Amino acid sequence: MQPMHLWQLLLNNPEWALVIVGIVTLFFVGWQAAATANSAKATEFAARATRDSVAAIQKQIDLMERQTEATEDAAIAARKSVEIIISKERARIQLEVESPTIPSPDDPFPIGQVGFRVRCHGTTPANIIETRIWAQITDSKEPYRGDTCSAMSIPSVLTPTPEGIEGTTALSYSDQLISDGVDICDSVRRKKLFVHFYGRIEYQDIFEAGRTWIYSFRYIYEPNPWSVDDGTWTRCGIPNDNVEMEVSRPSFGR
């Protein structure tokens, strides 16, 4: 019996050809499945690595945000501490008014005046920039809103002292009252005439260059019914007439 070649076997037995084709097909299908599984594992590994990287970056971002917030909180706390120190130590101007001196009808020199005392509170001096002051007798309780004012005679640098700086300003009133022989003192006592005292002081503290404060004041005199010399000064006008506030230069018409 002569040996048969593979092609002769397949030609004479076609069912063997189908078996061989099936075996080859199963081999390629198995190889492709294994390759697909390996690719899926690689993709899953890459996705996991990317996810881990993103998580690590997010942790760094969260840490940086917390550090930034901590830095901002520390800066805010430091600024507040500085503001507290400045508020405690900086100069603050205050003014006290004395009873007015009102001339009598028979006074040969009918010149009235109002005395005052300016004090610098705090532990540091105030650099005085400009002052305005005015004292006036009128027939109205309404505050005078004119621009007529005089300067105070106080130092350009006001240091904190218990006694402060004393000063006076002339008391203005109509010459008609004198020529008519009006008893101004009695008219003030009976509240037919009213004494006004107002002004402001512009100054700077030593902590921040250019930071300017204005201390404004406006008073009306409430006389004693029995003695004009024993009255009291009462603040009057709108709220901004009696306040210390920080302002931006220029001021006083500059």
Steps between C-alpha positions, in 0.01 A plus 500: 500500500647824386508796738246779431576869499296736720338665201394159367351416842307826506389454142375148564356588846356860495371464859863509621548831327212643699654366821834665428336831403304488824812437705680792335197726554482405867869582537461849353186568698677397821801711415281803426308454828821480697629815327171679570513397867857625530401829334208539738726438798747758367221751447365438849849541646550825309160629616583410858836676475335809354236497773767469767697787344193722491423415864858584601482833314166580666654429839782742420249762389298454820818529704603816314152648551516425872846656518377804307200537732728464801733766357208733430360443849842574650528818291151612607583430863826692469323798342241499777775495760669797335169686479436437870845635589456806278153566638636483854811710443402753234419861577139606556403863525231611744378848594335639813312830501480744790216733588485806275598846615219732392541879536248704696329810352723739697824322408736757339653225287208270408709208381381153587698180469480124544780302656587143406754229569635260236641166612685229313408156630698185432875451534621662176485859374266648240629705209257790469427591139228760530247631753171685481306654788217749540286631788188702433187642664186495286125515550455144368565158648580366153873443442674755286616348169718780366868476406621769740757340729826581673804285565579364845820606671634152571838338420554324169596184691270419789646259754299300755496688831244502783459877490468539124512841327283792607367757257230760443304630206305824466125487537337650195162675499320777319612856566132589495462330837757737649362811334149411615624459855382141522596316815657204317581309817140522625364410155717188493387407851133536397569313172418788273853481363711187455872434518648266237848350493624282215802402296727210409858386525676319219800290599708192420626223726855365476421148381400534136624776274215704358229356725300802610239542770245776553355563841184712464303664778188716527350620828223725622511657844227416751514777766407467863166684556652694793857544376620498142848396612390162638351349188600198296594436139282255307593338172270597216465471124512187286700190606800593284527830687636320807722215388855394431538336162774397264500698177693516175685812417450764373264657751405850622438610144825375349 
